[in-house]
Amino acid sequence: MNYDFDQIIERRGTDSTKHDGLELWYGKSDLLPMWVADMDFATPDFIIEAIKERLEHPIFGYTLKSERYNKAIIDWVASHHNWQIESHWISFIPGIIRGIGMAMVSLLEAGDKVIIMPPVYYPFRNVAEHNHLEVVENPLRHTEDGRYEIDFEHLEKVADSRCKMLILANPHNPIGILWSRETLVRLAEFCHSRGIIVVSDEIHCDMALWGKRHIPFASVSSKAAECSITFGAATKTFNIAGFVSSYAIVSNDTIREKFFGWMEGNELNQPNLFATIATIAAFEKGEPWRQKMIAYIEDNINFTIDYCRKYIPQIVAIRPDASFLVWLDCRALNLSHDELIDLFVNRAKLALNDGAIFGVGGDSYMRLNIGTPRVVLQQALKQLQEAINQ
């Protein structure tokens, strides 16, 4: 089918965090919203039709998580990521950050430490701190060629005996890194030898770009499988975040029994009625739509990079390996943090994610969501260009 990613859909008035939350988060509502990580594209028709079909039945009672749900995940992960998983390794979770929090509560003890690798998705820090765990930072190393890598030498120094969990963004958010097999194997060796559980957030895994392939952390070695929890979802790729449908994959018996047992006892592994329906439809029917969406996202990224290079040379748009989020290097503007925010919000009238919230290494950067019709992206970049020129 032909899908129109250029269609502009009015989202204001739908309680959209991205649009209706502008006043709350930015103090003004007249901004172009390019921040919250959902896309402005219509949810695919096959998902909408699956929901409509269920709505034809007039009773919305307690609902089982069917084997069809597990099979859809198993088949998708095998075909897209070359990882063979088993049905009993899978559990529904009500969102990935909630899942990380539940893993912390069920697997860690008071006094334990959690490692994060900034600049990284800021809820990683929030969920650890709000569960009264100490956060240890292992900042990514910024290489001379402008790329990022894990600083294993620094990790050796900061990972003491109280470090019991490491949260990995795979692919990385906000920079969009697809970690190499070599890096993941090395990280697995490190964490396994020290009894550190790796929680791998792989929600962006189905949005690998430019023909590249995502590698699940747990798939790279037996040691990786033994020391990890993998979180995934169809929600980013198919723009259904509002359904709050995610899943955990745990192959290690000890970790799985403790984690899944805690969730089952608290009835946090039970999906809402539409969560599984949406996921099944996405994974069973979604590949043609995904391919078209990826192509549009790639074009939007190229447009952003070319526009900045031609019209806003003070800003470098870093090409991501995955996802619809672009990390903007604004260091050449030579602005303080407050001046940078003033430029984007008050002068350019744009709502982006402030790079500083992602932690060490995020100052003088901004995260731009390009999952929007091209005309909207063009307008946003034009507003930024005009603000800088002024």
Residue pairs with C-beta under 8 A, 6 or more apart in sequence:
1 45
1 288
1 289
3 41
3 42
3 44
3 289
3 292
3 293
4 42
5 41
5 292
5 293
5 296
5 373
6 373
6 374
6 375
7 41
7 42
7 373
8 40
8 373
8 375
8 376
9 40
9 41
9 42
11 18
11 19
11 40
12 19
12 20
13 20
14 20
17 36
18 33
18 35
18 36
18 38
19 33
21 36
22 28
22 29
22 31
22 33
22 351
23 29
25 35
25 351
26 345
26 351
28 345
30 349
31 345
31 349
31 350
31 351
32 349
32 350
32 351
32 376
32 379
32 380
32 383
33 351
34 350
34 351
34 352
34 368
34 369
34 370
34 372
34 380
35 351
35 352
35 353
35 367
35 369
36 369
37 173
37 236
37 241
37 323
37 324
37 325
37 369
37 371
38 236
38 239
38 241
38 371
39 239
39 293
39 324
39 369
39 371
39 372
40 371
40 372
40 373
40 376
41 239
41 293
41 296
41 371
41 372
41 373
42 239
43 238
43 239
43 240
44 238
44 239
44 282
44 285
44 286
44 289
46 281
46 285
46 286
46 289
47 238
47 240
47 278
47 281
47 282
47 286
49 281
50 277
50 278
50 280
50 281
51 274
51 277
51 278
54 273
54 274
54 277
60 273
63 271
63 272
63 273
63 276
65 92
65 269
65 270
65 271
65 276
66 276
67 87
68 280
69 92
69 271
69 276
69 279
69 280
70 87
70 90
71 87
72 279
72 280
72 283
72 284
73 85
73 90
73 232
73 247
73 249
73 279
73 283
74 85
74 86
74 87
74 90
75 283
76 283
77 83
77 85
77 216
77 232
77 249
78 84
78 85
80 205
80 206
80 214
81 205
81 213
81 214
81 215
81 216
81 219
82 213
82 219
83 216
83 218
83 219
85 249
85 251
86 251
88 256
89 249
89 250
89 251
89 256
90 247
90 248
90 249
91 247
91 248
91 250
91 260
91 263
91 269
92 245
92 246
92 247
92 269
92 270
92 271
92 275
92 276
93 99
93 102
93 231
93 246
93 247
93 248
93 263
93 268
93 269
94 244
94 246
94 268
94 271
94 272
95 244
95 246
96 201
96 203
96 231
96 233
96 246
97 123
97 127
98 268
99 231
99 246
99 248
100 124
100 127
100 167
100 199
100 201
100 231
101 127
101 130
101 131
102 259
102 262
102 263
102 268
103 165
103 197
103 199
103 229
103 248
103 259
104 114
104 127
104 128
104 131
104 133
104 165
105 131
105 262
106 258
106 259
106 261
106 262
106 263
107 164
107 165
107 197
107 255
107 258
107 259
108 114
108 131
108 133
108 164
108 165
109 164
110 132
111 134
111 162
112 133
112 134
112 162
112 163
112 164
112 165
113 133
113 134
113 135
113 136
113 160
113 162
113 163
113 164
113 165
114 128
114 133
114 134
114 135
114 136
114 163
114 164
114 165
114 166
114 167
115 135
115 136
115 137
115 138
115 155
115 158
115 159
115 163
115 165
115 166
115 167
115 196
116 124
116 125
116 128
116 135
116 136
116 137
116 138
116 166
116 167
116 359
117 137
117 138
117 139
117 140
117 150
117 166
117 168
117 169
118 125
118 137
118 139
118 140
118 358
118 359
118 360
118 361
118 362
119 139
119 140
119 174
119 175
119 355
119 358
119 359
119 360
119 361
119 362
119 365
120 140
120 167
120 169
120 172
120 173
120 174
120 358
120 359
121 169
121 173
121 174
121 201
121 358
122 357
122 358
122 359
124 167
124 169
124 201
125 135
125 359
128 134
128 135
128 167
129 135
134 162
136 158
136 159
136 163
137 158
137 359
137 360
138 150
138 151
138 154
138 155
138 158
138 159
139 151
139 154
139 359
139 360
139 361
140 148
140 149
140 150
140 151
140 172
140 175
140 361
141 148
141 149
141 150
141 151
141 154
142 148
142 361
143 149
146 316
146 318
147 177
148 172
148 175
148 177
149 183
150 179
150 183
150 186
150 187
152 186
152 187
152 190
155 190
156 190
159 190
159 194
159 196
161 194
163 194
163 196
164 195
164 196
164 197
165 196
165 197
165 198
165 199
166 187
166 191
166 196
166 197
166 198
166 199
167 198
167 199
167 201
168 179
168 187
168 198
168 199
168 200
168 201
168 217
169 201
170 179
170 184
170 200
170 201
170 202
170 205
170 214
170 215
170 216
170 217
171 177
171 178
171 179
171 202
171 204
171 205
171 207
171 208
171 214
171 320
171 321
171 322
171 323
172 179
173 201
173 204
173 323
173 325
174 325
174 327
174 353
174 355
174 358
174 362
174 365
174 367
175 318
175 320
175 327
176 204
176 318
176 319
176 320
176 321
176 322
176 323
176 325
176 326
176 327
177 320
177 321
177 322
178 208
178 212
178 213
178 214
178 215
178 321
178 322
179 215
179 217
180 215
181 215
181 220
184 215
184 217
184 220
184 224
185 220
185 221
185 224
187 198
187 217
187 224
188 198
188 217
188 220
188 221
188 223
188 224
188 227
188 228
189 221
189 223
190 196
191 197
191 198
191 227
192 223
192 224
192 226
192 227
195 227
196 227
197 227
197 228
197 229
197 255
198 217
198 224
198 227
198 228
198 229
199 228
199 229
199 231
200 216
200 217
200 218
200 228
200 229
200 230
200 231
201 231
202 214
202 216
202 217
202 230
202 231
202 232
203 231
203 232
203 233
203 235
203 236
203 246
204 236
204 322
204 323
205 214
205 216
205 232
205 322
206 214
206 234
206 236
206 237
206 290
207 236
207 237
207 294
207 297
207 322
207 323
207 324
208 214
208 321
208 322
209 294
209 297
209 298
209 301
209 320
209 321
209 322
209 323
210 298
210 321
212 321
212 322
214 322
216 230
217 224
217 228
217 230
218 224
218 225
218 228
218 230
218 249
218 251
219 225
225 251
225 252
226 251
226 252
227 252
227 255
228 250
228 252
229 248
229 249
229 250
229 255
229 259
230 248
230 249
230 250
231 246
231 247
231 248
231 249
232 246
232 247
232 249
233 245
233 246
233 247
233 279
234 240
234 245
234 278
234 279
234 282
234 283
234 286
235 241
235 243
235 244
235 245
235 246
236 323
237 282
237 286
237 290
237 293
238 278
238 282
238 286
238 289
238 290
239 371
240 278
240 282
243 272
243 274
243 275
243 278
243 279
244 272
244 275
245 271
245 272
245 275
245 276
245 278
245 279
247 279
248 259
248 260
250 256
250 259
250 260
260 269
263 269
297 324
297 370
297 371
299 374
300 324
300 370
300 371
300 372
300 374
300 377
301 317
301 319
301 320
301 326
301 370
303 374
303 377
303 378
304 317
304 326
304 368
304 370
304 377
304 381
305 317
305 319
307 378
307 381
307 385
308 315
308 316
308 317
308 328
308 381
311 381
311 385
312 381
312 384
312 385
312 388
313 332
314 330
314 332
314 333
314 388
315 328
315 329
315 330
315 332
315 333
315 384
315 388
316 328
316 329
316 332
317 326
317 327
317 328
317 329
317 368
318 326
318 327
318 328
318 329
319 326
320 326
320 327
324 369
324 370
324 371
325 367
325 368
325 369
325 370
326 367
326 368
326 369
326 370
327 355
327 365
327 367
327 368
328 352
328 355
328 365
328 366
328 367
328 368
329 364
329 365
330 340
330 355
330 364
330 365
330 366
331 364
331 365
333 340
333 343
333 364
333 388
335 343
335 364
337 354
337 356
337 363
337 364
340 354
340 364
340 366
341 354
343 387
343 388
344 350
344 351
344 352
344 366
344 384
344 387
345 351
347 387
347 390
348 380
348 383
348 384
348 386
348 387
348 388
349 383
350 380
350 383
350 384
352 366
352 367
352 368
352 369
353 366
353 367
353 369
354 362
354 366
355 362
355 363
355 364
355 365
355 366
355 367
356 362
356 363
358 365
358 367
368 380
370 377
